[in-house]
Amino acid sequence: MDVRNANPARAWPLPVLRLSIRDVVQTLAELYGHDRVNLVRYEPKDSVEAVFGRFPELDDGEPRALGLKDDESPQALVRRALGEAE
């Protein structure tokens, strides 16, 4: 898709990394130390899953075709989320 032909009135979803909570915790451990990994428990929680766990996978093909990008790595995502520019 050519960005010049994109509808300027359309809302585009941002491209995303598809990570599990376990992936995020592992990335945090790699960046900031493995000593707290055992403090995390993985248990289903119906109220959280009802809000976040039942959505279909986001189709970000068109925004990527326009040149929009995701964070490129779990490490970059965590650093940006915590306000640590790379």
Residue pairs with C-beta under 8 A, 6 or more apart in sequence:
1 62
1 65
1 66
3 66
3 67
6 12
6 66
12 62
12 63
12 66
12 68
13 58
13 59
13 60
13 63
14 60
14 63
14 68
14 70
15 60
15 63
15 64
15 68
15 69
15 70
16 58
16 60
16 70
17 70
17 71
17 73
17 74
17 77
18 57
19 27
19 74
19 77
21 42
22 42
23 74
24 74
24 78
25 37
25 40
26 37
26 74
27 74
27 75
27 77
27 78
28 78
29 36
29 37
30 75
31 75
31 78
31 79
60 68
60 70
70 77
71 77
71 80
76 86
79 85
79 86
80 86
